[in-house]
Amino acid sequence: MRTLLQTVEKVLDHDVNLLLLGESGSGKDFFAEAIHACGNRRDKPMVKIDCAAIPAELFESELFGYEKGTFTDAQTRKLGKLETASGGTIYFDDIAALSSSLQAKLLRAIQEKRFTRLGGNQSVALDGRVVSSSSMPAEELLSGLRRDLFYRINVVTLTIPPLRERREDIPRLAKSFLARRKRGIDAEAMRMLTDYDWPGNVRELRNVIERAALLEASDVITPSSLPPLSAGIVEAAVRQQWTLEDLESRYIREILRDTKSNYSNAARILGINRKTLLEKRKKYGID
């Protein structure tokens, strides 16, 4: 991690394109935000583009924007994400999810540092540091992206190690998450955290801390507030070949049991809103 941070320091004030690699939940978003916040473009916007979440048919207009009258619902000009990030940072999360046609158009924009809004004739300057991320190893990402785009976004690669390979970070991270909840943690509970392999990485640790803080009545997290940190529900799902719906249903049941059916707390732990939780409860027939 020290080597990684030293590399980050060297590139902060240079407009090189960066590729962040690491397992899901390892902290790629955090690094992207830190690079923007500490770099020479920190006074300008950072725009995150979730490549897997935007429908393919809408992605081009979201990326490049469009002119009034381009299609039926285009009542006014709309600026795309590349344009709203002008002067700042453009962060492509899960870039491997881009279709091949969009990869070609993005490559052209990055190469020429210019693009055109849909339905327009006037080119717009692309002025922003491009940061991309993927949970795939570099060799897999290379096979899923155009080679020319891969090398264009990959001037400097930062590979973030999984949490199990940097256990000395676990107490620091746990204490930082707990500080937001104004809670402490006892020695045995901390030992349980540091002994666990954290397949979900930092995201899983944060969720466990959030859950413990909601369940613990005192100001100090104890082992009784922590879930069993061993082979858990995901490992059981793989071993027994559950469907995704089976896994979701069983996990929701566990969280509702742990929170004594406090739907607001359960929804917060699950990362969804209360209405969605109630809909899922009805869907899975959870009492």
Order of alpha helices (4+ residues) and beta strands (2+ residues): alpha-beta-alpha-beta-alpha-beta-beta-alpha-beta-alpha-beta-beta-beta-alpha-alpha-beta-alpha-beta-alpha-alpha-beta-alpha-alpha-alpha-alpha
